[in-house]
Amino acid sequence: MDAPLTRVPEENPNEAGSLASELTHAYMQMTGFHRDQMHLGAGEADRAARGLNQTPDEALTDLIRIRERAPDQVSWGDLQRLVNYDPHEMTAARAQLRSEAREELASGHRTARALEWNGRPFDRARFLAIRDSFRETTPPQSGIEAALVETAAAAYSDFLQRTEQVHLQEASEVACERDSLERHGSWSPARLSAAQAIEQSAKMAEQAHSRFLRTVKMLHEWQRSSPALYVGTAAQINVGQQQVNVAPPTRMRKRPVDLPKSTATIHRRRVRPRRQAVDAGKA
């Protein structure tokens, strides 16, 4: 059965085609599930995928369920159901998802989650402490600068974790050899597999440190090349070792503003004898 034409409210015209494709794909998956797994006919599967087989109370319960879901748990199938209920409900849900995504990115939790596997709250707090210290030192002025600061924080956090792992592996080997020496009176050389594991961890720590240094260099170069400079009413600014006058040229006045009239007259009388002497010399 062909998928129905999905009407998508116009938020961003550039996204309409991609969004309609995702919603249609979700509809086809739901139809296939009801047809293949629930053994419904084509018409019944279509109605079930659209939610048309629900009572008003069941539809309201389903709508509330989708509204109260965590942002990362909302599926394309949920948005497809909202389109069938009310297209504006789907628009509001997508706006909420975008708002949550922006907050997650701005707070640093998006990057932190990418670094964690079964992480603890203290692990998250450790990364955010590094990130906040970097942002205080180098406040980002654009999205690209913010991404570079996040990347630098992630690289430095990874470097600390890899370094901790290296020391843990080395200390474990030392403890094992010390125990063997105390028990048997002899020292056993490190196993090749253990030595290789330690060397691999050391290389990964070095790579994380190099990635951190490269990111900091990129951030520094980006800030140096950024043309974002605005001067409001200053008459002179210092750019590096050069002074730049930015005030418009003023019109010269015959009489100094701060000098009294009598003083200006004295200046004019001093100039006249010099001009007469010059004329006499020419004669």
C-alpha positions in Angstrom: 0.0 0.0 0.0 1.4 3.4 -0.9 2.3 5.8 1.9 -0.1 8.8 2.3 1.1 12.2 1.3 2.5 13.7 4.5 1.6 17.3 5.1 4.4 19.1 7.0 3.9 22.6 8.5 6.2 25.1 6.9 8.9 25.9 9.5 12.0 26.0 7.3 11.4 25.4 3.6 14.8 23.7 3.3 13.8 21.0 5.7 10.3 20.2 4.4 11.5 17.5 2.0 13.8 15.8 4.4 11.2 15.9 7.2 8.5 14.5 5.0 10.8 11.7 3.9 11.6 10.7 7.6 7.9 10.8 8.5 6.9 8.7 5.5 9.6 6.2 6.4 8.3 6.0 9.9 4.8 5.4 8.6 6.0 2.6 6.4 7.8 0.9 9.3 4.7 1.1 11.5 2.5 -0.3 8.7 4.9 -3.1 8.2 5.0 -3.9 11.9 1.2 -4.1 12.2 0.9 -6.1 9.0 3.8 -8.6 9.6 3.9 -8.9 13.4 0.3 -8.2 14.4 -1.1 -10.0 11.3 -3.5 -7.2 10.3 -4.8 -6.6 6.8 -3.5 -3.8 4.7 -6.4 -1.5 5.6 -6.3 -2.2 9.3 -2.5 -1.9 9.4 -2.9 1.5 7.7 -5.4 2.7 10.3 -3.3 1.4 13.2 -0.2 3.2 11.9 -2.1 6.4 11.7 -3.7 5.9 15.1 -7.2 6.0 13.5 -8.3 2.8 15.3 -8.0 4.5 18.8 -10.9 5.8 20.9 -10.7 9.5 21.8 -9.5 8.7 25.3 -6.8 6.4 23.9 -5.7 9.1 21.4 -5.5 11.6 24.2 -3.4 9.3 26.3 -1.1 8.6 23.4 -0.7 12.3 22.8 0.1 13.0 26.4 2.6 10.1 26.4 4.5 11.7 23.4 4.4 15.1 25.0 5.9 13.9 28.3 8.6 11.8 26.7 12.3 12.6 27.2 13.7 14.4 24.1 16.1 11.7 23.3 13.3 9.1 23.4 11.0 10.8 20.9 11.0 8.8 17.6 10.0 9.7 14.1 7.0 7.4 14.6 5.9 9.6 17.5 6.1 12.7 15.2 4.2 10.9 12.6 1.4 10.2 15.1 1.4 13.9 16.0 0.9 14.9 12.4 -2.2 12.7 12.3 -3.5 14.3 15.4 -2.7 17.9 14.7 0.2 19.2 12.5 0.7 22.0 14.9 1.4 19.6 17.7 4.2 18.1 15.7 5.6 21.7 15.0 5.5 22.4 18.7 7.2 19.1 19.5 10.0 19.8 17.0 10.5 23.3 18.4 10.8 21.8 21.9 13.3 19.2 20.7 15.4 21.9 19.1 15.3 24.1 22.2 16.4 21.1 24.3 19.2 20.3 21.8 20.5 23.9 22.0 20.5 23.9 25.7 22.3 20.5 25.8 25.0 21.8 23.5 25.4 25.2 25.2 25.7 23.6 28.6 28.4 21.1 27.5 26.5 18.0 28.3 26.3 17.0 24.6 30.1 16.8 24.4 30.3 15.1 27.8 27.9 12.3 26.8 30.0 11.6 23.7 33.0 10.9 26.0 31.2 8.7 28.5 30.3 5.0 28.7 28.3 4.2 31.8 29.6 7.4 33.3 29.1 8.6 36.8 27.8 12.1 37.8 31.3 13.0 39.1 32.8 12.1 35.7 30.4 14.5 34.1 31.3 17.2 36.6 35.0 16.7 36.0 34.6 17.4 32.3 32.4 20.4 32.8 35.0 21.8 35.2 37.6 21.6 32.5 35.2 23.1 29.9 34.2 26.0 32.2 37.8 26.8 32.9 38.6 27.0 29.2 35.6 29.1 28.5 36.5 31.6 31.2 40.0 31.9 29.8 38.9 32.1 26.2 35.3 33.2 26.0 33.9 32.0 22.6 32.5 34.7 20.3 30.9 32.4 17.7 29.7 28.8 17.2 33.0 27.8 15.7 35.0 29.1 18.6 32.6 27.4 21.0 33.1 24.1 19.1 36.9 24.5 19.3 36.8 25.1 23.0 34.6 22.0 23.4 37.0 20.0 21.4 40.0 21.2 23.4 38.2 20.3 26.7 37.3 16.9 25.3 40.9 16.2 24.2 42.3 17.3 27.6 39.8 15.2 29.4 40.7 12.2 27.3 44.4 12.9 27.9 43.8 12.8 31.7 41.8 9.5 31.4 44.5 7.9 29.2 47.3 9.1 31.5 45.4 7.7 34.5 45.1 4.3 32.7 48.8 4.2 31.9 49.7 4.8 35.5 47.2 2.2 36.7 48.6 -0.4 34.3 52.2 0.3 35.3 51.4 0.4 39.0 49.6 -2.9 38.7 52.6 -4.6 37.0 54.9 -3.2 39.7 52.6 -4.5 42.4 52.5 -8.0 40.8 56.3 -8.1 40.5 56.8 -6.9 44.1 54.4 -9.6 45.3 56.3 -12.2 43.2 59.6 -11.0 44.6 58.5 -11.2 48.2 56.9 -14.7 47.8 59.4 -16.4 45.5 62.5 -14.3 45.9 62.8 -13.7 42.2 61.7 -11.1 39.7 59.9 -12.0 36.6 60.2 -9.8 33.5 57.0 -8.1 32.3 54.8 -10.2 30.0 54.9 -9.1 26.4 51.1 -8.7 26.3 51.1 -6.4 29.4 54.0 -4.4 28.0 52.2 -3.9 24.7 49.0 -2.9 26.5 50.9 -0.2 28.5 52.6 1.0 25.4 49.3 1.3 23.6 47.8 3.2 26.4 50.7 5.6 26.5 50.4 6.2 22.7 46.7 6.9 23.1 47.5 9.4 25.9 50.1 11.1 23.7 47.6 11.3 20.8 45.0 12.9 23.0 47.6 15.5 24.2 48.6 16.2 20.6 44.9 16.6 19.7 44.5 19.1 22.5 47.5 21.2 21.4 46.3 21.2 17.8 42.9 22.4 18.8 44.3 25.2 21.0 46.5 26.3 18.1 43.5 26.3 15.7 41.5 28.3 18.2 44.3 30.8 18.6 44.7 31.2 14.8 41.0 31.5 14.3 40.7 34.3 16.8 43.7 36.1 15.3 42.2 36.0 11.8 38.7 37.0 12.9 37.8 40.4 11.5 35.3 41.1 14.1 36.4 44.6 15.3 34.0 47.3 16.1 34.9 50.8 17.3 32.2 53.1 18.4 33.4 56.7 19.2 37.0 56.2 20.0 39.4 58.7 18.4 42.4 56.3 18.4 42.9 52.6 18.9 46.0 50.5 19.2 46.2 47.4 17.0 49.3 45.5 17.9 52.2 48.0 17.8 50.4 50.4 15.5 48.2 53.4 16.4 45.3 53.9 14.1 43.3 57.2 14.1 39.6 56.6 13.4 38.2 60.0 14.2 37.2 62.1 11.1 39.5 65.1 10.4 38.4 68.3 12.1 38.3 71.7 10.4 41.1 74.1 11.4 40.1 77.3 13.1 41.8 80.6 12.8 41.7 81.3 16.5 42.5 78.6 19.1 39.5 77.7 21.1 41.2 77.9 24.5 43.2 81.1 23.9 41.8 84.6 24.7 41.4 87.2 22.0 44.3 89.3 23.3 46.7 86.3 23.1 45.7 85.6 19.5 46.3 89.2 18.6 49.8 89.0 20.1 50.6 86.0 17.9 49.5 87.9 14.8 51.7 90.9 15.6 54.7 88.7 16.0 54.3 87.3 12.6 54.0 90.6 10.7 57.6 91.9 11.3 59.1 88.7 9.9 57.1 89.1 6.7 58.3 92.7 6.3 61.9 91.6 6.8 61.6 89.1 4.1 60.1 91.6 1.7 63.0 94.0 2.4 65.5 91.4 1.6 63.9 90.6 -1.7 63.9 94.3 -2.6 
